[in-house]
Amino acid sequence: MRTISARHDIRPEWSNKKSRRCLAAVVVAVPALFASNLVNHAIVAGEANACQQTTLDTLAACREAAESDYKVALGKCVNITDPATQKDCREQAATDRADAIQTCQGGLEVRRVACQKLGPAPYDPVIDPANFVSRIDNPYFPLVPGKTFIYESHTSEGLTRDQFAVTHNTRVIAGVTCVEVHDSAFTNGALTEDTLDWFAQDKDGNVWYFGENTHELEDGLITTIEGTFMAGVNGDKPGIVMKAHPAVGDFYRQEFSLGNAEDYAETLSLNESVRVPFGSFDHCLRSQETTPLEPDLLEDKFYAPGVGSVLEVDENTGERTELIKIVTE
């Protein structure tokens, strides 16, 4: 699930290109060590560990993609006639390959930790349309059509403004009628991300996330649609964005589009106090979100009872995305 705040590349800077080339060799070896341990645990007492096996398969796919991108980049370098520029192109390709493999390694570790908490069973939630209701009134995640939540944050790229608009539109996904949310992100006034999100609540009060159609833009042009998925298509599955009765220690998947959209959430507290421009709130739920797709990313989100999301904090940069206004039609 796309977060409200912009995500930044927070991998460490290396002092020179030689160091980056050395890193490439190291990060090829380290995942192999982790993978070896996972293989040992993928079959326990003769029973398959689906979570660990998924981790192994995804690691292999990630590394193959890094190598594929590297070879394509080298093919582009060959078509540069200036020797110095071609040399720089090859060095950049090697650096990008090292970065990509490092991300694979980080994703491996995030998934490994998640498997310890989730257990070995396959992730295959049973979705019965008859078990869902038409409203979303979970106290920590209420979605009332016609209400727009506006957030702001000051980042290294400038002022970011996010408009999370709960529309009157619905979409049927996997037989479930979902509420459609239009989420628009602006950086210094320019539209940089445009997303439609789909949510539904079951009879118990759990709010499920059924997918998104997302576009990142630059100068008005779409640069990527990564993260786009829909439950029931291409093996993708919904996740829970907010539990009906959250408890400290809860750990769960918020979405499942392997290698494309994989957010995890863990409930850390139910008694936080938060102050943002929109107001002060007590007894807030604090949730920590991670993803193997951006292993360095660590975000804490705060949800106020009866309101919803009021604050996000990037634990690495300290950047805060704060609720400044709620507009109702």
N, C-alpha and C positions, 0 to 999 in steps of 0.2 A: 504494500500500500504506500502510495506516495506520501511522504511526510509534508507537513505545512512548511517547514523551514527548508531553505535551499541546502543541498548537500555539497560538501566541498572535498577536494582531494587533500587528505591530510597524511599521505604517506611521507616518511622522512626524506629530507633532501640529502643527497649524497655529494661528497666533496668534489668528485670528478668523474669523468666518464669511465676511467679504468675501474673505479670502485663499483660502478653500476654493472660493468661486465663481469666482475668477480661475483657480484650479487646473483647474477643469472645462474652461475654454476651452483652456488649455495642453495638457492631456493628450488632448484631442480632436485637436489638430494634430500632436503628436509621433508618435503611432502612424501617422498618415498618411505621415509622412516615412519611418519604418522600412518601412512597407508598400510604399512606392514603390520602395525599394531591393530589397525581396524580389521584387517583380514583375519587376524587371530580371534577377534571378537565377533566377526560377522556371522559365524556359526557357533552357537553356544549350546552344548548338550544336544547336538544334532538338530537344533531348531534354527531356522534362518532369522537373522536380525535385519529386518527390512530397513530400519533407519540407518544402520551402519552401511548396508549394501548400497543404499541410495547415496550416501556420502562418498563411497568409493567410485561409483559410476559418475557422479557429478564432478569429482576431482579429475577423473580421466578426460571427461568432455571439456572441462575448463582448460586443461593443459594442451589438449589437441587444438582447441580454438586459438590459444596463444601462439602455438607453432604455426598454424594456418595463417593467422594475421601477419606474423613475422615474414613468412615466405612471400605473401602478397606485397608487403612493404618492400622487400628486397627486389621484387620484380619491377616495382615502380622506380627504384633507385637505378636499376640497369639502364633505364631510359633517360637518364640525366647525363648529358655529354660533358659538362664541366667536371673535371676530376675532383676538385676540392669540394664542390657541392655534392657530388655523388658520395664522397667519403663521409660527409656530415650526415647524409641521408641514411647510410648504412649504420652509422653509430646511433642515430636516433631510433632506427628500427630495433637495434639491439637493446637500447634503453627501454623502449616500449615493451619489448618482449619480457625483460626482467621485471618490469612493473606488473605486467599481466600475470606472470607466474607467481609473483609475490602475493597478488590478490587471490590466486588459486589456493596458495598455502594458508592465507588468513581465513578464507572461506572454509577450508577443511577444518581448521581449529574451531570456528564458530559452530559448524555443523556437529562436530564431535561433542562439544559441550552440550549442545541442544539435545543430542541423542541420549546423553546421560540423564537428562531431565524428562524427556518425552517417552523414553522406553523403546523397546525393539519393534513394536507392532507397526504394520503399514499404516500410512495416513490415508484413511478412506472413510470420511464422515458420511453417515447415512442422511440424505436430504429427502425428506418427505414433504412435499408442498402443503399437505393438509396440516402440518405441524407449525405453519407460519401464520402470522397475523398481518393485518394491513397497516398497523401503526408501528412507530418506533418511539417508545417512551421510557426506555431504560434510563434511570436517573442520571447516570454518568455519560450517556450518549444519546440524548433525545434529539430527534430530527423532525422538526415541525415544518411542513411545507410552507414556503413564503418567508422563512427566516434566513438571514444571511449573517454569518460570523466573519468579522474582519480582523485580521491579525497583521502586525508589523514587526519587523526585525531589522536591526542595523548590522550588516555583514561587511566583509571585506570588499564586496562588489557594490555596496551602496545600500540604499533603503529598499527593503523587500516588503511588498504588501500582498497579502493573500486574502481572497474572497471565497469563502466556503458557503455557497448558496444552495439551500435545500429547495429543490424545485417541486412543482406539482406533477412532474412527469414520473412515470413508472416504466420499468422494463421487466419482462418475464425472462428469467434465466434459470435453467434447469427446472422449469415448472413453477418457480417461486416468483411472485410479484415483488420487485425490488423498488425502493425509493431511489430516485436519481439525484445526485448532488453534482453541481457544476462548480469545480474548484479551479480558480484562476490565480496565477502568481505573476506579479509584476515586479521588475527590478528597475529602480529609478524611472518608474512610469511606463516602461516598455513591457509588453506581455512576453513572458519567458516560458510559461508552462500553462497548458490548457487541458483540463482533465474532466471526464465524467466518471463518477464513482457510483457503485450500486450496492445498497445495503438492504438487509431485511432482518426482522426480529422474529424469533420463534416464540412459541406459547410460554416457554419458561422465562423468557425475557432476555435471552442471549442475542446480541446483535452480530449478525454474520456479514462478512464482506464477500460479495460475489464477483467482483472484478472491476476493471477500470479501462477506459479508453483515453490514453494520455499522449500528449504531444509536447515536446520541448521545442522552443523556437529561438531563433536568433535573427535579428533584423527582419522579422516577419515571416521567415521561412522555417519550415519544420526540419529540425536536425535529427531527431530520433523519436521513435515510438516505443522504445524499450520500457518494459513494465506493463504494457498493455496485455490484458488477459481476460478471459471470461470463463467462469466455472462451467464445467461440462464440455469445454472445447479443448481439443488436443491434450486431454488428460489433466487439465487444470482443475483445481478444486477450491471451494470457498474455505475461509477461515473465520475465526471469531475475533471481532475487533473489540468487543466488550462483553464480559460475562454478566449473567443475571445477578449472581451473588458472588462478587469477587472476594478473594481471600488472599492475604499475604502469602507469597510463595507460588501462586498460580503461574504456570508457564505454558504457553500455547502458541500455535501457529495462527497468524492473522491472514495468511494467504498461502497458496501453494501452486506456483507456476515455476517448476524447477528450472533453475538457471536464469530466471527472468524476473520473478517477484516472490520473495521469500522473507517476509518479516516475522520475527518472533517478538512476543511481549511477555514481560514478567512483572507481576504486581509486587511492588516494594513496600507500599504503605497505604493506609486508608485514613490517615489523620494528619495530612499536611495542610499548612496554612500558606496561602498564596496571595500576593498583591500584584496586580497588573493595572494598566490604565483604566480598564473597564470597571475595576472594583477589587475588594478584598474578599477572600473566600476561605472558609475553614472546612475541615473534614474532607479534604480533597484526596482523591485516589492518585497515587504516583506510580506510573508504569514506566519500565525501562525497555526500550526497543533496540533490537540488533538485527542485522541481516548478514548472511554469508556473502552477499553480493558486494557489500561495502564493509569489509571486516573491521575497519578502523572507526566506523561510525558508531556512536553511542549516544542515544538521546533519551532524556527523561521527559515524560509527558504528564501533565497534571490535569485532572478532570474534576470539576466542581459539581456537587450534587445539584440537579435541577437545571444546570447550565450546559455542561459538556466540557470540551477542551478549552482551557483558559491559558495554558502556558506550555511551551516546549523549551528545553535547555539542552544545548549541545555540550556534553560533558567534556569534550576535548577543547573546544574553543571558548566556551562560556557564553556563546551567543544565545540570546533569548528571543523567542517568537511569542509575542504577547497579544492577548485579546484586547482590542481597543474599542470595539463597538459591535453591537448587534442591531441589525436593521430588520424590521418586520413590515411586511406589506400591509 
